Amino acid sequence: MSSAKTSPDSAKPLHATEPLIDIDDVSVRIGQETVLDRVTFCVHPSEFIGLVGPNGAGKTTLLRVVLGLAQPQKGSVKRAATTFGYIPQRGGLQAANVPISVLEVVRLGANGNVAKARQALQDVRMQDTAHRQFNELSGGQQQRVIIAKALASDARMLIMDEPTTGIDDRSQTEFYALLRALQQAGMTILMVSHEVDTVLSLVTRVICLNNSILYDGPPKHFEADTYLPQAYKAQHVQLHHRHKDIAHA
Amino acid sequence: MPEILQYSFMVRALLAGLIVALVVPLLGSFLVARRYSLIADSLAHISLAGVGIGVLLGFAPVAMAVPVTVAGALTLEWLRQNRRISGDIGLAILMSSGLAVAIVLVGLAEGRHIDFASYLFGSITTTSPADVITLAIAAGVVLAIVAMNYRALVHIAFDEDSARIAGRHVSLLNYTLVAVTALVVVLSLHIIGGLLISALIVMPVMTAARFAHSFAQTVLLAIGFAVVAVLSGLILAFYAGIAAGGAIVLSALVLLIAALIYKK
């Protein structure tokens, strides 16, 4: 059984609408390692969920399962029949050696529709960059463009994997303000982040993962001192053993 | 009429060269974007194995090379998609294996007349009217496939995960891209040569990338640079009496160096 702790007022949330994501008792093993152990949670419309946990906790694997890019060995994943926007870490576009314009990137989401792509760029206040090369933009600007691409695809939910890694403080602040505005407009967001303080100030729900769910509830009941040291401690112990192994090798 | 156009074999070479210059950088733009630049080299080596099988069994070498190379390309993509082997290792293994099979088979076929060097380095004099027609049909097929799937191919080239999430037929289009690349590589053997074809996949695209601001511009400029390289290479080869494949690749190289100097 998963030993997830839920806060008093989130144990059985009542939602009038069907969940966008329903993850039920999902386990994933990679080789001999259990990356996800009996993970269960739902994502409902308009929620802003921060997914936190140490490196190797299975956060990215969980996102890949949610997106259908990885299949669990156990459990079930149900996705609502809607569009999901994926925002990977900075540099999500894999080709730096061939130019692609900002408008072309957003049109990939809009299925070629130029008017829709321009509107999405306007929504993230990047309309002036439409004809610039994507790779010439700063990290923060690139992430806004990737969000525009998701908006152009009529995504109802954004799934983000540490979207502000390598982005300067000012761009991060602007990026988070954009996310807040999107969430207030009804967008559902699931975001992996290492910046716990920012996550707590931004989200409506926190999930703390370390292979299994340690906490799932509102940020006001999330005691970072209780849960994160547990998660990070486990990682530090692992690292300590690895260093010892290397030293003895 | 210029002297070069008074020879029917040169007219055929120019026509075939122009078709190659249209199609190869078009595919090259997608292959370079997804860091698959070396695939043409590997496929060319596999095609040489196909040529060897054709010679040994007494079939037309190029006709035999097409299914063998397409099969090699599909195998390569299957290995990559199933993560059995990483892309660059798969390319290296198929490249050397293809050449090894070719050398052994051509050795076994000793006594049968075959100008193996013409498949390695190209030979414009051996371009027949049938070659030009086959190349034109293949180019039509490639253009139709790319035109029908352009946006999905761009999506996959720049962000495969996101394309998969968006419901694009990623796996099918990846197999299709490598299969048509294999077809074009084999049919270009006479013009450019197996050992030189990857230059025409990469160089015009990299030259275009110095000037372009978008992917669409890159594709169009790359085709333009390839046309210039093929025409100047063939003209140079005709008047200077040098190997056409080498002259074409050197022309493409000059364009790339000029672009690198002009647009630092």
Interface residues (C-beta under 8 A of the other chain):
Chain A: L67 G68 L69 T83 F84 Y86 P88 G92 L93 Q94 A95 N97 V98 P99 I100 S101 L103 E104 V105 R107 L108 G109 N111 G112 H131 R132 Q133 K149 S153
Chain B: S29 V32 A33 R34 R35 R151 V154 H155 A157 F158 D159 E160 D161 S162 A163 R164 I165 A166 V205 M206 A209 A212 H213 S214 F215 A216 Q217 T218
